[in-house]
Amino acid sequence: MSDPLYLLSVEDGVALVTLNRPQAMNSINRDLRLQLLELFPALDLRDDVNVIVLTGAGDKAFCTGADLKERSARTTADMVHDRHYVIPKFTVAVASVSKPVIAAV
C-alpha cells in the first residue's frame, strides 16, 4: 500500500496538513491536488478547526510546486482540462477558506 499523499491531524483548533511526498520534494501532482481540493472546504466547515497550517514532510523542501515529471507524461487534453478547470477550482478552494491558512515552511 502506498503512503497517503497528505497527513492530517487536528489538535486544539489547529488542523495540521502535511504534504506527504518527500521523495518528490512534496510537489503537487494531480491526485494530491484533487485530494486537497476536497480537504480545504471540508476543514472550513469543521467547528473544531480554527486555523489550518500547511507544511511538507521531510527536511529538503516544503513544496516545490507542480510535479513537472507527472505533467510531461500526460496528454495535452488532460493538461488543458486541468489548467482550465482543476487548478482554478483548487486555487479557489484554498483561497475561499474563511479560517487563516498558514504555510509552515
Beta strands, then each sheet from edge to edge (+ up, - down):
strand 1: 6-11
strand 2: 14-19
strand 3: 51-56
strand 4: 101-103
sheet 1: 1+ 2- 3- 4-
end
